[in-house]
Amino acid sequence: MKLATLDNGNAGHPAVLTSDNEFLDLSASGFAAHVPAEVSDILGSADALAGVQTALDHLDTMSDDARQALRQSGSLIPFGEADLLAPVPRPNLILSVGLNYHRHLAEMAGTPAPKFPSAFMKTGVSLTGSGKPIVVPPQCPDMIDYEAEFCFVFGRTCHNASEAEAMDYVAGYTIANDVSARDWVSDVFTVKEPFPAILAWERNIMGKLFPTFTPCGPVITTKDEIDNPHDLLLEMQLNGETMQSTRTDDLIFNIPQIVSYFSKWYRFEPGDIVTTGTPAGVGAGRKPQIFMKPGDRAEVSLEGVGVLSNPVIAG
């Protein structure tokens, strides 16, 4: 199933995508008793997931008139008309893995593959939903880059897991755009001393933490619907032109390796999101470089999940 969070101006309502490409608001009358109020709580409970399926089954038995009444009440919404938050609007943790596609490292000045997975945390305020704008900061408007990212989402508390059991903790998959202000990236490739290099990397990472710089969604596809997450087509289009197109088999570190490595330190909770890195084709790696600007539209697609679409506007 495909789960989402509808933006109702407050905490958001959990929703599920129907076979007719409509979102069923799971907080609607007649459905709310079956499921929790947060997608993160749904992901973490087999009973809650069964409740969502019960809601879908109930919808299938409804008459056309009853379905139309749901549409008129705003409880059944066509996909293209839905106002969405990120599928999990308030995760405890957003962990972004970097340096994780072979061909991306090759385009970034021949960056060598790391010995261990590398990652950084993103801020909650950077998270936004499909359809919401990416806001260009006025203090650094000229080098706003896109980074298409395949993500996985936890469904259980996970700490110190082995690679063999890692997938048991994964609930499903979604999409992110790790938007990056590249104003500070050049120092990463020029400094030579260890401590200046650490500071250069830190400043580069801070260019990824602005509000709206982590669009995510539109849905989480539960893992039972995707046979092999390590062979999915991930693409990024800017104004309809394909900028990135890679299958996830180009990952340097796969999901079990990522989970096992980082769970040695982190305790992941249901709804926590891990972005797994971006493939080749980023704007900063092109000659000439290509950056996003107000008026653009960024669209990231992932096989089995859908399309994350965001307009770019001036801040």
BABA-155634 format. One record per residue: x, y, z of N, C-alpha, C in turn. Coordinates in Angstrom, 2 decimals. Layout:
       nc1       nc2       nc3      cac1      cac2      cac3       cc1       cc2       cc3
         X         Y         Z         X         Y         Z         X         Y         Z
...
END
This chain:
       nc1       nc2       nc3      cac1      cac2      cac3       cc1       cc2       cc3
      0.85     -1.19      0.00      0.00      0.00      0.00      0.88      1.24      0.00
      0.26      2.37     -0.35      0.96      3.64     -0.43      0.33      4.61      0.55
      1.11      5.02      1.56      0.63      5.86      2.64      1.13      7.29      2.45
      0.32      8.26      2.88      0.67      9.67      2.76      0.10     10.42      3.94
      0.45     11.69      4.05     -0.14     12.57      5.06     -0.72     13.79      4.36
     -2.03     13.99      4.51     -2.72     15.12      3.93     -2.52     16.36      4.79
     -2.31     17.50      4.17     -2.13     18.75      4.88     -3.50     19.36      5.16
     -3.91     19.30      6.42     -5.19     19.89      6.80     -5.00     21.17      7.59
     -3.77     21.69      7.58     -3.49     22.93      8.29     -3.13     22.74      9.74
     -3.19     21.51     10.22     -2.84     21.23     11.61     -1.76     20.16     11.64
     -2.06     19.04     12.27     -1.06     17.97     12.39     -0.97     17.13     11.13
     -1.97     17.21     10.27     -2.02     16.35      9.09     -2.85     15.12      9.33
     -3.44     14.59      8.27     -4.27     13.38      8.35     -3.60     12.25      7.58
     -3.51     11.06      8.17     -2.97      9.92      7.42     -3.92      9.54      6.29
     -3.35      9.08      5.19     -4.16      8.71      4.02     -3.52      7.54      3.32
     -4.33      6.85      2.53     -3.83      5.74      1.73     -4.31      5.94      0.30
     -3.46      5.60     -0.66     -3.80      5.76     -2.07     -4.61      4.55     -2.52
     -5.75      4.80     -3.13     -6.62      3.73     -3.58     -6.26      3.27     -4.99
     -6.89      2.20     -5.43     -6.65      1.68     -6.77     -7.16      2.63     -7.85
     -8.02      3.59     -7.46     -8.51      4.60     -8.39     -7.68      5.88     -8.36
     -6.49      5.80     -7.73     -5.57      6.94     -7.67     -6.19      8.12     -6.93
     -6.88      7.80     -5.85     -7.44      8.80     -4.95     -6.91      8.54     -3.55
     -6.75      9.60     -2.79     -6.34      9.44     -1.39     -7.57      9.32     -0.52
     -7.61      8.27      0.27     -8.65      8.10      1.28     -8.12      8.65      2.60
     -8.79      9.66      3.12     -8.42     10.24      4.41     -8.81      9.25      5.50
     -7.81      8.68      6.15     -8.06      7.63      7.14     -8.60      8.16      8.46
     -8.67      9.49      8.59     -9.28     10.07      9.79    -10.76     10.36      9.57
    -11.27     10.04      8.37    -12.67     10.33      8.05    -13.60      9.45      8.87
    -14.80      9.94      9.05    -15.82      9.20      9.78    -16.02      7.82      9.16
    -16.02      6.80      9.99    -16.19      5.44      9.50    -14.88      4.72      9.26
    -13.78      5.46      9.24    -12.47      4.85      9.01    -11.51      5.08     10.18
    -11.73      6.16     10.93    -10.77      6.57     11.95    -10.57      5.53     13.03
    -11.59      4.72     13.30    -11.47      3.74     14.38    -10.45      2.66     14.06
    -10.10      2.50     12.80     -9.24      1.39     12.39     -7.75      1.71     12.45
     -7.38      2.99     12.47     -5.96      3.34     12.30     -5.54      4.46     13.23
     -4.23      4.52     13.57     -3.71      5.64     14.36     -3.76      6.94     13.57
     -3.46      8.03     14.27     -3.54      9.36     13.66     -2.27      9.78     12.97
     -1.19      8.99     13.08      0.09      9.33     12.49      0.58      8.19     11.61
      1.13      8.53     10.44      1.67      7.50      9.55      2.80      6.73     10.23
      3.60      7.39     11.05      4.69      6.69     11.74      4.15      5.59     12.65
      3.00      5.84     13.27      2.40      4.82     14.13      1.78      3.69     13.32
      1.31      4.01     12.12      0.79      2.96     11.24      1.93      2.04     10.81
      3.06      2.63     10.41      4.20      1.83      9.94      4.71      0.90     11.03
      4.59      1.31     12.28      5.14      0.53     13.36      4.21     -0.51     13.93
      3.08     -0.76     13.32      2.08     -1.67     13.89      1.45     -2.55     12.82
      1.59     -3.84     12.97      0.95     -4.78     12.04     -0.57     -4.63     12.12
     -1.09     -4.40     13.32     -2.54     -4.21     13.48     -3.01     -2.96     12.76
     -2.21     -1.89     12.83     -2.59     -0.65     12.16     -2.58     -0.82     10.65
     -1.57     -1.51     10.13     -1.52     -1.77      8.69     -2.72     -2.62      8.26
     -3.08     -3.56      9.10     -4.28     -4.36      8.81     -5.52     -3.49      8.84
     -5.52     -2.48      9.73     -6.65     -1.55      9.78     -6.77     -0.73      8.52
     -5.64     -0.33      7.96     -5.66      0.41      6.69     -6.23     -0.48      5.59
     -5.81     -1.73      5.57     -6.34     -2.65      4.56     -7.84     -2.84      4.75
     -8.29     -2.89      6.01     -9.72     -2.99      6.28    -10.46     -1.78      5.73
     -9.86     -0.60      5.87    -10.48      0.61      5.33    -10.58      0.55      3.81
     -9.51      0.07      3.16     -9.56     -0.08      1.71    -10.61     -1.09      1.28
    -10.69     -2.20      2.02    -11.70     -3.22      1.71    -13.10     -2.66      1.89
    -13.29     -1.87      2.94    -14.59     -1.25      3.18    -14.95     -0.30      2.05
    -13.97      0.46      1.59    -14.21      1.38      0.48    -14.65      0.62     -0.77
    -14.04     -0.53     -1.00    -14.37     -1.33     -2.18    -15.82     -1.81     -2.18
    -16.39     -1.94     -0.98    -17.77     -2.42     -0.89    -18.80     -1.30     -0.97
    -18.36     -0.08     -0.95    -19.27      1.06     -0.93    -19.88      1.31     -2.30
    -21.08      1.81     -2.30    -21.76      2.14     -3.55    -21.12      3.38     -4.17
    -21.44      3.60     -5.45    -20.94      4.79     -6.13    -21.43      6.06     -5.43
    -22.67      6.04     -4.96    -23.21      7.22     -4.27    -22.47      7.48     -2.97
    -22.14      6.42     -2.25    -21.42      6.59     -0.99    -20.01      7.11     -1.24
    -19.37      6.63     -2.30    -18.05      7.15     -2.64    -18.12      8.62     -3.04
    -19.16      8.96     -3.78    -19.31     10.36     -4.19    -19.51     11.26     -2.97
    -20.22     10.74     -1.97    -20.41     11.51     -0.74    -19.07     11.74     -0.04
    -18.19     10.74     -0.08    -16.86     10.90      0.49    -16.07     11.98     -0.27
    -16.22     12.00     -1.58    -15.54     13.03     -2.38    -16.06     14.42     -2.02
    -17.36     14.53     -1.87    -17.95     15.83     -1.57    -17.56     16.31     -0.18
    -17.31     15.39      0.73    -16.91     15.76      2.09    -15.41     16.02      2.21
    -14.66     15.74      1.14    -13.21     15.93      1.17    -12.46     14.76      1.76
    -13.12     13.63      1.91    -12.48     12.44      2.49    -11.89     11.52      1.44
    -12.25     11.73      0.18    -11.71     10.96     -0.93    -11.27     11.98     -1.99
     -9.96     12.08     -2.19     -9.39     13.20     -2.94     -8.57     12.68     -4.11
     -8.83     13.13     -5.33     -7.97     12.74     -6.45     -6.52     13.08     -6.18
     -5.63     12.22     -6.62     -4.20     12.40     -6.34     -3.73     13.80     -6.71
     -4.10     14.27     -7.89     -3.62     15.56     -8.37     -4.17     16.75     -7.63
     -5.19     16.54     -6.80     -5.80     17.64     -6.05     -5.43     17.62     -4.58
     -4.67     16.63     -4.15     -4.36     16.49     -2.73     -3.25     17.46     -2.33
     -3.42     18.07     -1.17     -2.40     18.93     -0.56     -1.63     18.07      0.44
     -0.36     17.84      0.17      0.39     16.83      0.91      1.50     17.43      1.76
      1.66     16.87      2.95      2.87     17.05      3.73      3.84     15.94      3.35
      5.04     15.94      3.93      5.88     14.76      3.80      5.13     13.57      4.37
      5.33     12.36      3.85      4.56     11.20      4.34      4.65     11.02      5.85
      5.85     11.22      6.41      6.02     11.30      7.87      6.45     12.73      8.17
      5.53     13.58      8.62      5.86     15.01      8.75      6.83     15.33      9.88
      6.87     14.47     10.90      7.68     14.77     12.07      8.51     13.55     12.49
      9.42     13.10     11.65     10.26     11.97     12.06     11.19     12.38     13.20
     11.58     11.41     14.00     12.57     11.70     15.03     13.92     12.02     14.41
     14.20     11.41     13.27     15.52     11.54     12.67     15.42     11.46     11.15
     16.10     12.38     10.47     16.33     12.29      9.03     17.83     12.13      8.86
     18.25     10.97      8.42     19.67     10.69      8.22     19.94     10.62      6.73
     20.88     11.43      6.27     21.18     11.49      4.84     22.55     10.89      4.58
     22.57      9.77      3.87     23.81      9.13      3.48     24.36      9.86      2.26
     25.65     10.10      2.27     26.29     10.75      1.14     27.37      9.86      0.53
     27.93     10.31     -0.59     29.04      9.59     -1.23     28.69      8.12     -1.45
     27.52      7.86     -2.05     27.03      6.48     -2.05     26.64      5.95     -3.43
     26.96      6.67     -4.51     26.78      6.14     -5.86     28.12      6.20     -6.57
     28.52      5.10     -7.16     29.82      5.03     -7.82     29.99      6.12     -8.86
     28.99      6.29     -9.73     29.15      7.23    -10.83     29.06      8.68    -10.36
     28.37      8.93     -9.25     28.33     10.29     -8.70     29.70     10.68     -8.17
     30.39      9.76     -7.51     31.73     10.08     -7.01     32.68     10.39     -8.17
     32.51      9.68     -9.27     33.38      9.91    -10.42     33.20     11.31    -10.99
     31.95     11.85    -10.96     31.72     13.18    -11.52     32.15     14.29    -10.57
     32.28     13.98     -9.28     32.66     14.99     -8.30     34.18     14.96     -8.09
     34.89     15.35     -9.12     36.36     15.47     -9.09     37.02     14.16     -8.68
     36.43     13.03     -9.09     37.05     11.75     -8.82     37.10     11.39     -7.35
     36.10     11.81     -6.56     36.06     11.51     -5.14     36.14     10.01     -4.91
     37.04      9.52     -4.06     37.16      8.08     -3.85     36.00      7.52     -3.04
     35.69      6.26     -3.25     34.64      5.60     -2.48     35.07      5.49     -1.02
     34.19      5.82     -0.08     34.56      5.75      1.33     34.68      4.31      1.82
     35.50      4.12      2.85     35.66      2.79      3.45     34.42      2.40      4.22
     33.77      3.38      4.85     32.54      3.16      5.62     31.46      4.11      5.10
     30.19      3.81      5.33     29.13      4.76      4.95     29.34      6.10      5.64
     28.97      7.16      4.94     29.08      8.51      5.48     27.69      9.14      5.49
     27.37      9.88      6.55     26.03     10.46      6.63     26.03     11.69      7.52
     24.96     12.47      7.40     24.75     13.65      8.24     23.26     13.74      8.52
     22.90     14.46      9.57     21.50     14.63      9.93     20.94     15.89      9.30
     19.68     15.83      8.86     19.01     17.00      8.32     17.97     17.49      9.32
     17.67     18.78      9.25     16.75     19.39     10.19     15.30     19.10      9.83
     14.45     19.06     10.86     13.03     18.85     10.62     12.42     19.97      9.81
     12.89     21.19      9.98     12.33     22.33      9.24     12.67     22.26      7.75
     13.66     21.45      7.39     13.98     21.29      5.97     12.98     20.39      5.25
     12.19     19.63      6.01     11.27     18.65      5.42     10.02     19.34      4.89
      9.61     18.95      3.68      8.38     19.48      3.10      7.79     18.42      2.19
      6.57     18.65      1.71      5.86     17.63      0.96      5.90     17.85     -0.54
      5.45     16.86     -1.27      5.32     16.98     -2.72      4.28     18.05     -3.03
      4.60     18.88     -4.01      3.73     19.99     -4.37      4.05     21.28     -3.66
      4.75     21.19     -2.53      5.13     22.39     -1.78      6.35     23.03     -2.44
      6.53     24.33     -2.27      7.66     24.99     -2.94      8.99     24.77     -2.24
     10.04     24.68     -3.04     11.41     24.81     -2.57     11.72     26.30     -2.56
     12.06     26.84     -1.39     12.25     28.28     -1.25     13.73     28.60     -1.32
     14.11     29.40     -2.31     15.51     29.79     -2.50     15.89     30.85     -1.48
     16.90     30.60     -0.64     17.28     31.60      0.37     17.87     32.85     -0.28
     17.45     34.04      0.16     17.98     35.26     -0.45     19.47     35.46     -0.18
     19.99     34.84      0.88     21.40     35.03      1.21     22.33     34.15      0.37
     21.79     33.17     -0.36     22.62     32.33     -1.23     21.76     31.78     -2.37
     21.36     32.62     -3.32     20.37     32.23     -4.31     20.92     31.62     -5.59
     22.23     31.59     -5.78     22.76     31.36     -7.12     23.24     29.94     -7.42
     23.37     29.08     -6.40     23.93     27.75     -6.63     23.07     26.69     -5.96
     21.77     26.70     -6.22     20.83     25.77     -5.60     20.72     24.51     -6.46
     21.23     23.43     -5.92     21.34     22.18     -6.67     20.26     21.19     -6.23
     19.99     20.25     -7.08     19.05     19.14     -6.84     19.86     17.87     -6.54
     19.29     16.98     -5.76     19.88     15.67     -5.54     18.75     14.65     -5.35
     18.44     13.90     -6.37     17.43     12.86     -6.28     17.91     11.76     -5.33
     17.05     11.33     -4.41     17.46     10.32     -3.44     16.35      9.29     -3.19
     16.75      8.04     -3.29     15.94      6.90     -2.88     16.04      6.78     -1.36
     14.90      6.63     -0.68     14.87      6.61      0.78     14.19      5.35      1.30
     14.60      4.95      2.49     13.83      3.93      3.20     13.38      4.48      4.54
     12.31      3.90      5.08     11.68      4.39      6.30     11.56      3.23      7.28
     11.89      3.50      8.52     11.83      2.46      9.55     10.40      2.22     10.02
     10.12      0.96     10.36      8.83      0.59     10.92      8.92      0.07     12.34
     10.15     -0.15     12.82     10.36     -0.65     14.18     11.56      0.07     14.78
     11.59      0.11     16.11     12.77      0.62     16.80     13.96     -0.27     16.44
     15.05      0.38     16.06     16.22     -0.36     15.56     17.49      0.19     16.18
     18.21     -0.66     16.87     19.50     -0.27     17.45     20.43     -1.48     17.44
     21.62     -1.29     16.90     22.65     -2.33     16.87     22.16     -3.59     16.14
     21.61     -3.39     14.96     21.08     -4.51     14.16     22.18     -5.08     13.27
     22.10     -6.35     12.98     23.02     -6.98     12.04     22.53     -6.78     10.61
     23.41     -6.98      9.65     22.99     -6.90      8.26     21.93     -7.94      7.94
     22.04     -9.12      8.55     21.10    -10.21      8.26     19.68     -9.86      8.69
     19.53     -9.08      9.74     18.19     -8.77     10.24     17.74     -7.36      9.87
     18.59     -6.61      9.18     18.33     -5.19      8.95     17.01     -4.94      8.23
     16.69     -5.73      7.22     15.49     -5.47      6.44     14.22     -5.69      7.25
     14.31     -6.41      8.35     13.13     -6.61      9.21     12.66     -5.30      9.82
     13.54     -4.32      9.89     13.20     -3.04     10.50     12.67     -2.02      9.49
     12.80     -2.32      8.22     12.38     -1.39      7.17     10.90     -1.58      6.87
     10.16     -0.47      6.87      8.72     -0.53      6.60      8.38     -0.24      5.15
      9.17      0.62      4.52      8.83      0.98      3.14      9.82      1.97      2.57
      9.44      2.53      1.40     10.36      3.33      0.61      9.67      4.61      0.14
     10.46      5.67      0.05      9.93      6.93     -0.45     11.04      7.67     -1.22
     10.79      8.93     -1.54     11.68      9.74     -2.37     12.01     11.03     -1.62
     13.23     11.51     -1.80     13.59     12.85     -1.32     14.40     13.58     -2.37
     14.42     14.90     -2.26     15.31     15.74     -3.03     16.20     16.45     -2.00
     17.45     16.06     -1.94     18.40     16.66     -0.98     18.92     17.96     -1.59
     18.09     19.00     -1.51     18.43     20.29     -2.12     19.66     20.85     -1.41
     20.58     21.41     -2.20     21.88     21.82     -1.66     22.31     23.17     -2.23
     22.60     24.11     -1.34     23.25     25.35     -1.75     24.74     25.06     -1.85
     25.29     25.15     -3.05     26.67     24.71     -3.30     27.71     25.83     -3.08
     27.32     26.92     -2.47     28.23     28.05     -2.31     29.51     27.69     -1.57
     29.47     26.65     -0.76     30.62     26.33      0.09     31.30     25.02     -0.31
     30.87     24.41     -1.41     31.40     23.09     -1.74     32.82     23.15     -2.30
     33.21     24.25     -2.93     34.53     24.29     -3.58     35.67     24.09     -2.59
     35.51     24.59     -1.37     36.56     24.44     -0.38     36.84     22.99     -0.04
     35.81     22.13     -0.17     35.98     20.71      0.14     37.07     20.10     -0.73
     37.20     20.58     -1.97     38.14     19.99     -2.91     39.49     20.69     -2.95
     39.63     21.77     -2.19     40.88     22.54     -2.28     41.70     22.52     -1.00
     41.05     22.42      0.17     41.82     22.45      1.41     42.61     21.15      1.57
     43.75     21.24      2.25     44.66     20.10      2.37     44.84     19.62      3.81
     44.79     20.53      4.76     45.02     20.15      6.15     43.77     19.53      6.77
     43.94     18.60      7.73     42.79     17.86      8.27     41.71     18.75      8.88
     42.08     19.68      9.78     41.04     20.44     10.46     40.36     21.44      9.53
     41.07     22.14      8.66     40.36     22.95      7.66     39.45     22.11      6.76
     39.85     20.88      6.48     39.01     20.01      5.67     37.72     19.67      6.39
     37.82     19.42      7.71     36.61     19.13      8.51     35.68     20.33      8.49
     36.22     21.52      8.68     35.39     22.72      8.68     34.78     22.98      7.31
     35.53     22.70      6.26     35.00     22.90      4.91     33.82     21.95      4.66
     33.94     20.71      5.09     32.85     19.75      4.92     31.63     20.16      5.72
     31.85     20.66      6.94     30.74     21.09      7.78     29.98     22.24      7.13
     30.70     23.21      6.57     30.04     24.34      5.91     29.29     23.88      4.66
     29.84     22.91      3.95     29.15     22.35      2.80     27.83     21.72      3.21
     27.87     20.95      4.31     26.65     20.29      4.79     25.60     21.32      5.23
     26.03     22.42      5.84     25.05     23.41      6.28     24.29     24.01      5.10
     24.85     23.93      3.91     24.13     24.38      2.72     22.97     23.48      2.32
     22.78     22.38      3.05     21.68     21.45      2.78     20.55     21.56      3.81
     20.68     22.47      4.77     19.80     22.44      5.94     18.77     23.56      5.98
     18.66     24.33      4.91     17.70     25.42      4.88     16.26     24.90      4.92
     15.31     25.72      5.39     13.90     25.34      5.32     13.50     24.98      3.89
     12.73     23.91      3.76     12.19     23.35      2.51     13.22     22.61      1.68
     14.44     22.39      2.20     15.49     21.76      1.40     15.47     20.23      1.46
     14.42     19.65      2.05     14.24     18.19      1.98     12.81     17.86      1.57
     12.42     18.16      0.33     11.12     17.65     -0.13     11.12     16.13     -0.06
      9.98     15.58      0.35      9.88     14.12      0.54      8.48     13.66      0.19
      8.38     12.50     -0.47      7.07     11.96     -0.80      6.98     11.54     -2.26
      5.80     11.51     -2.84      4.53     11.88     -2.22      3.98     10.86     -1.24
      4.47      9.61     -1.34      3.95      8.53     -0.52      5.11      7.69      0.01
      4.78      6.83      0.97      5.64      5.71      1.34      5.00      4.45      0.78
      5.74      3.74     -0.03      5.27      2.44     -0.52      5.77      1.37      0.43
      4.86      0.58      0.99      5.28     -0.45      1.93      6.13     -1.50      1.22
      7.07     -2.07      1.96      8.10     -2.87      1.32      7.57     -4.15      0.67
      6.37     -4.59      1.05      5.81     -5.80      0.43      5.48     -5.58     -1.04
      5.40     -4.31     -1.48      5.06     -4.02     -2.87      6.29     -3.91     -3.77
      7.49     -3.93     -3.19      8.71     -3.78     -3.98      9.61     -4.99     -3.73
      9.79     -5.80     -4.76     10.55     -7.04     -4.60     12.02     -6.79     -4.30
     12.63     -5.87     -5.04     14.06     -5.64     -4.89     14.35     -4.14     -4.88
     14.53     -3.56     -3.69     14.79     -2.11     -3.63     16.14     -1.72     -4.21
     16.99     -2.69     -4.48     18.33     -2.39     -5.01     18.39     -2.52     -6.53
     17.22     -2.44     -7.16     17.17     -2.43     -8.63     15.97     -1.61     -9.09
     15.92     -0.35     -8.65     14.83      0.56     -8.99     15.39      1.73     -9.81
     14.60      2.21    -10.75     15.01      3.35    -11.56     14.71      4.63    -10.80
     15.74      5.45    -10.57     15.64      6.74     -9.90     16.00      7.83    -10.91
     15.11      8.80    -11.08     15.36      9.86    -12.06     15.02     11.23    -11.49
     15.70     12.23    -12.02     15.45     13.63    -11.66     15.25     14.43    -12.93
     14.14     15.17    -13.00     13.88     16.05    -14.13     13.78     17.49    -13.65
     14.43     18.38    -14.36     14.34     19.80    -14.09     13.67     20.46    -15.29
     12.47     20.98    -15.06     11.67     21.59    -16.13     11.47     20.62    -17.29
     11.28     19.34    -16.96     10.99     18.32    -17.96     12.21     17.68    -18.59
     13.40     18.18    -18.29     14.62     17.62    -18.85     15.27     16.68    -17.84
     15.59     15.46    -18.28     16.18     14.48    -17.38     17.62     14.86    -17.06
     17.89     15.00    -15.75     19.22     15.38    -15.28     19.94     14.21    -14.62
     19.21     13.35    -13.96     19.77     12.16    -13.32     18.92     10.96    -13.70
     19.57      9.85    -13.98     18.85      8.61    -14.31     19.76      7.43    -14.01
     19.49      6.75    -12.92     20.34      5.66    -12.46     19.49      4.63    -11.73
     19.87      3.38    -11.84     19.22      2.35    -11.05     19.93      2.25     -9.71
     19.20      1.82     -8.71     19.76      1.76     -7.36     20.79      0.64     -7.20
     21.05     -0.13     -8.24     22.12     -1.11     -8.17     23.50     -0.46     -8.22
     23.54      0.88     -8.44     24.82      1.60     -8.44     25.21      2.06     -7.03
     24.39      1.76     -6.03     24.71      2.11     -4.65     26.01      1.44     -4.21
     26.83      2.18     -3.49     28.06      1.61     -2.92     27.72      0.80     -1.69
     26.88      1.35     -0.80     26.42      0.64      0.40     24.92      0.43      0.28
     24.48     -0.81      0.43     23.06     -1.13      0.30     22.33     -0.91      1.63
     21.03     -1.16      1.63     20.22     -0.88      2.82     20.69     -1.68      4.03
     20.88     -3.01      3.95     21.35     -3.72      5.14     22.67     -3.19      5.68
     23.58     -2.82      4.81     24.86     -2.28      5.26     24.67     -0.93      5.95
     23.80     -0.08      5.41     23.53      1.22      6.00     22.89      1.05      7.38
     21.87      0.21      7.46     21.17      0.00      8.73     22.11     -0.55      9.79
     22.86     -1.58      9.43     23.75     -2.21     10.40     24.82     -1.23     10.88
     25.39     -0.47      9.96     26.48      0.44     10.32     25.98      1.55     11.25
     24.96      2.27     10.83     24.54      3.44     11.60     23.77      3.07     12.87
     23.12      1.92     12.89     22.39      1.53     14.10     23.32      1.13     15.24
     24.61      1.03     14.96     25.56      0.83     16.05     25.53      2.03     17.00
     25.23      3.21     16.45     25.20      4.44     17.24     23.78      4.96     17.43
     23.04      5.07     16.35     21.69      5.65     16.41     20.68      4.60     16.86
     19.65      5.08     17.55     18.46      4.25     17.77     17.36      4.83     16.90
     17.05      4.13     15.82     16.02      4.56     14.90     14.64      4.18     15.44
     13.66      5.05     15.14     12.29      4.83     15.59     11.37      4.74     14.38
     10.17      4.16     14.54      9.23      4.09     13.41      8.98      5.47     12.80
      9.09      5.54     11.48      8.91      6.80     10.77     10.20      7.53     10.47
     11.31      7.11     11.07     12.58      7.75     10.75     12.96      7.46      9.30
     13.57      8.47      8.65     13.84      8.43      7.22     15.34      8.42      6.99
     15.78      7.55      6.09     17.17      7.55      5.66     17.21      7.78      4.15
     17.85      8.85      3.73     18.08      9.08      2.30     19.42      8.43      1.95
     19.50      7.77      0.82     20.63      6.87      0.57     21.68      7.43     -0.38
     21.66      8.74     -0.64     22.65      9.33     -1.53     22.07      9.62     -2.90
     22.80     10.39     -3.67     22.31     10.80     -4.99     23.19     10.25     -6.10
     22.62      9.93     -7.24     23.41      9.41     -8.35     24.06     10.52     -9.17
     24.75     10.13    -10.21     25.42     11.08    -11.10     24.41     12.01    -11.77
     24.89     13.21    -12.13     24.07     14.16    -12.87     23.70     15.40    -12.10
     24.24     15.58    -10.88     23.91     16.79    -10.12     24.41     18.02    -10.87
     23.78     19.15    -10.56     24.11     20.37    -11.28     25.54     20.82    -11.09
     26.08     20.64     -9.88     27.44     21.08     -9.60     28.48     20.24    -10.34
     28.11     19.02    -10.74     29.04     18.14    -11.42     29.03     18.28    -12.93
     28.16     19.15    -13.45     28.02     19.31    -14.91     28.95     20.41    -15.42
     29.24     20.34    -16.68     30.03     21.37    -17.36     29.28     21.81    -18.62
     28.68     22.99    -18.61     28.64     23.95    -17.52     27.69     23.52    -16.40
     27.88     24.08    -15.22     27.02     23.75    -14.09     25.60     24.25    -14.33
     24.65     23.51    -13.77     23.23     23.86    -13.89     22.64     23.92    -12.48
     22.02     25.04    -12.13     21.41     25.17    -10.82     19.94     25.57    -10.95
     19.17     25.25     -9.90     17.76     25.59     -9.90     17.58     27.07     -9.59
     16.48     27.61    -10.11     16.18     29.02     -9.90     14.67     29.19     -9.80
     14.22     30.31     -9.21     12.77     30.54     -9.11     12.09     30.41    -10.47
     10.95     29.73    -10.46     10.20     29.46    -11.68     10.42     28.06    -12.21
     11.45     27.37    -11.72     11.72     25.99    -12.14     10.78     25.01    -11.44
     10.74     23.80    -11.98     10.05     22.69    -11.30     10.99     21.50    -11.27
     11.17     20.96    -10.07     12.02     19.79     -9.85     11.14     18.58     -9.61
     11.39     17.50    -10.36     10.60     16.28    -10.22     11.52     15.08    -10.11
     11.37     14.35     -9.01     12.13     13.14     -8.77     11.17     11.96     -8.85
     11.52     10.96     -9.66     10.66      9.78     -9.78     11.42      8.55     -9.33
     10.69      7.63     -8.71     11.26      6.36     -8.27     10.29      5.25     -8.62
     10.80      4.28     -9.31     10.01      3.11     -9.71      9.35      2.50     -8.48
      8.04      2.29     -8.56      7.31      1.67     -7.47      6.79      2.64     -6.43
      7.21      3.89     -6.50      6.77      4.90     -5.51      5.97      6.01     -6.19
      6.54      6.67     -7.20      5.81      7.74     -7.86      6.72      8.89     -8.20
      6.15     10.11     -8.16      6.87     11.32     -8.54      6.75     12.37     -7.43
      7.89     12.85     -6.98      7.98     13.95     -6.03      8.17     15.22     -6.85
      7.22     16.13     -6.79      7.23     17.32     -7.66      7.17     18.58     -6.82
      8.09     19.51     -7.09      8.13     20.75     -6.31      8.49     21.94     -7.18
      7.72     23.03     -7.10      8.13     24.27     -7.76      9.24     24.94     -6.94
     10.01     25.77     -7.62     11.08     26.53     -6.97     10.66     27.99     -6.96
     10.71     28.61     -5.77     10.30     30.00     -5.66     11.36     30.81     -4.92
     11.32     32.12     -5.07     12.26     33.00     -4.38     11.84     33.17     -2.93
     12.83     33.25     -2.04     12.54     33.46     -0.63     12.39     34.93     -0.29
END
